[in-house]
């Protein structure tokens, strides 16, 4: 089981939907979270994309030198950049980070945002462009290891003599990750993607998606990996966790919820529609499955559900997703710095995951504060 964390380049807070408890989203804060994730043993971090965020490539590049092993899941946006430019950016980042780049393919589902960026295509046309984009992107990076160029002629995109003179460290290219719930998105996943990402839905809904995508990949002689994007609210007791969930939206007023839901309703994203359907904009039925809470989605686009509970409950729910085939969990919590520590301390010991190598010595693992200037504190097993 791999666990990633999240860099909140669109802002962070102790309360959703209000400036109260808000934090300045700047380089120092992003670096604190990245260093925490790296030292705590998270395998990687996701950086969001869109006009509500700082640019993911610039932020991720700025964090390479602050981290040692942390991988960066960074978005490419078919239709916003050319595939050749995106390929060269990926190769450079992968070389400078020594193979720590993962690619998040984001087609986009917010027509208002896309039109502001100059994209005026329909939902299915965007996925046609994504398909051609990925054909070119993959071919250029594959060919870069042989110092060759490629030609491609498609319905929307063309490349004549496309090439990258500097190949990425990862061969043939950094792994492609992708999420999408429409049939067009599933077709892209089956054709191109290494790891398919789903947002946190009830188990039966996730299972149906995974079954369909596995079949699409198998039809093309491919196999897939799977991941899930969730928030998490974990406390030492279940009561404390649910109280923290209530507190997170305690400053949120109905007008703000209505404005957010109105904005989401204009999107043509099937995934966003499914997120909104879990709660319908209402506060009274937010636990949509055992320990799965949809309160974040009242005002936040994209991933809108959180695992809520004590450490064992959260670990058990994660294992249930893992039994469906989920290998990677991309998590976040408010505020992101403190919650990265809280989750690692409370839940990591309960998960079947490969621990990072520890520095040898008596203080190489969790030990707390030295007692009486001489003694290590007792462990929970002693």
ABEGO torsion letter per residue (X at the ends): XBBBBBBBAAEBBABBGBABGBBBBBAAAAAAAAAAAAAAGBABBBBBBEAABBBAAAAAAAAAAABAABBBBBBBBBGABBAAAAAAAAAAAAAAAGGABBBBBBAEABAAAAAAAGBABBAAAAAAAAAAAAAAAAAAAAAAAAGBBBBBBBAABBBBGBBBABBBABOABBBBBBBEABAAAAAAAAAABABBBBBBBBAAAAAAAAAAAAAAAAAAGBBBBBBBBBBBBBBABAAAAAAAAAAAAAABBAAAAAAAAAAAAABABAAAAAAAAAAGGBAABABABBGBBAAAAAABBEBABBBBEBAAAAAAAAAAAAAAGBABBBBBBOBAAAAAAAAAAAAAAABBBBBBBBBBEAAABBAEBBBGGABBBBBAAX
